[in-house]
Amino acid sequence: MLNFRKILKNSKAQAFSLIEMSLVLAIMGTIAGLSLPMLLEYKSTQKRQHSTKNIDLVLSATGTFAATHQVLPCPASKTSQGEPVACTQAVLLLLKVMFLIEP
């Protein structure tokens, strides 16, 4: 019959103790706990910057369209019979904001 105690005493392999293992897990948990808020902040900042860039692109495209056609790309209404609605005040305000011109 095999005597496991003799085998374990004679083997040269050593294992980690429970205290060493718990210390490593505590350190890893602390590092993860401290880095998680920074990663979430970074992700939030990236989303905000992406949204700001998209808004700037939309404003630029709308301003260019308004400068070219002298109307905003307003949706057609029932009274316009399919023609674009002229939004002159909004066009002037947009041109003033986007291109810093005087009306």
C-alpha positions as CSV (number, residue, x, y, z in Angstrom):
1,M,0.0,0.0,0.0
2,L,1.2,3.5,-0.8
3,N,2.2,5.8,2.1
4,F,1.4,9.3,0.9
5,R,3.1,10.9,3.9
6,K,6.5,9.4,2.8
7,I,5.9,10.5,-0.7
8,L,5.1,14.1,0.3
9,K,8.1,14.2,2.7
10,N,10.5,13.0,0.1
11,S,9.3,15.2,-2.7
12,K,11.3,18.4,-3.3
13,A,8.3,20.4,-4.6
14,Q,7.0,23.1,-2.3
15,A,3.6,24.7,-2.5
16,F,2.4,28.2,-1.6
17,S,0.9,28.6,1.8
18,L,-2.6,29.8,2.4
19,I,-1.3,33.1,3.7
20,E,0.9,33.7,0.7
21,M,-2.0,32.9,-1.7
22,S,-4.4,35.2,0.2
23,L,-1.8,38.0,0.2
24,V,-1.4,37.7,-3.6
25,L,-5.2,37.7,-4.1
26,A,-5.6,40.8,-1.9
27,I,-2.9,42.7,-3.8
28,M,-4.5,41.7,-7.2
29,G,-7.9,42.8,-5.9
30,T,-6.6,46.2,-4.7
31,I,-4.9,46.8,-8.1
32,A,-8.1,45.9,-9.9
33,G,-10.2,48.0,-7.6
34,L,-8.0,51.1,-8.1
35,S,-7.7,50.8,-11.8
36,L,-11.4,50.1,-12.6
37,P,-12.6,53.7,-11.9
38,M,-9.8,55.1,-14.1
39,L,-10.8,52.8,-17.0
40,L,-14.5,53.8,-16.7
41,E,-13.5,57.5,-16.7
42,Y,-11.4,57.0,-19.8
43,K,-14.2,55.2,-21.6
44,S,-16.7,58.0,-20.6
45,T,-14.3,60.7,-21.9
46,Q,-13.8,58.9,-25.2
47,K,-17.6,58.6,-25.7
48,R,-18.0,62.3,-24.9
49,Q,-15.3,63.3,-27.3
50,H,-16.8,61.1,-30.1
51,S,-20.2,62.7,-29.5
52,T,-18.8,66.2,-29.6
53,K,-17.0,65.4,-32.9
54,N,-20.2,64.1,-34.4
55,I,-22.1,67.2,-33.3
56,D,-19.4,69.4,-34.9
57,L,-19.7,67.5,-38.1
58,V,-23.5,67.9,-38.2
59,L,-23.3,71.6,-37.5
60,S,-20.6,72.1,-40.2
61,A,-22.7,70.1,-42.8
62,T,-25.8,72.1,-41.9
63,G,-24.0,75.4,-42.1
64,T,-22.5,74.5,-45.5
65,F,-26.0,73.4,-46.8
66,A,-27.6,76.6,-45.5
67,A,-24.9,78.8,-47.1
68,T,-25.2,77.0,-50.4
69,H,-29.0,76.8,-50.7
70,Q,-30.1,79.7,-48.4
71,V,-32.5,77.3,-46.6
72,L,-32.1,74.9,-43.7
73,P,-32.7,71.2,-44.4
74,C,-36.1,71.5,-42.7
75,P,-38.6,68.7,-43.1
76,A,-41.4,69.3,-45.6
77,S,-44.7,70.2,-43.9
78,K,-48.3,69.5,-45.1
79,T,-48.7,73.2,-46.2
80,S,-45.4,73.3,-48.2
81,Q,-46.6,70.6,-50.7
82,G,-43.2,68.9,-50.7
83,E,-41.1,72.0,-51.1
84,P,-38.4,72.6,-48.4
85,V,-39.5,75.1,-45.8
86,A,-37.4,78.3,-45.8
87,C,-36.1,79.0,-42.3
88,T,-34.5,82.4,-43.0
89,Q,-34.1,83.4,-39.4
90,A,-32.6,80.1,-38.4
91,V,-30.3,80.2,-41.5
92,L,-29.0,83.7,-40.6
93,L,-28.4,82.7,-37.0
94,L,-26.6,79.5,-38.1
95,L,-24.5,81.4,-40.6
96,K,-23.6,84.0,-37.9
97,V,-22.6,81.3,-35.4
98,M,-20.8,79.0,-37.9
99,F,-19.0,81.5,-40.1
100,L,-19.1,84.6,-37.9
101,I,-20.8,86.8,-40.5
102,E,-23.0,89.8,-39.9
103,P,-26.6,89.5,-41.2
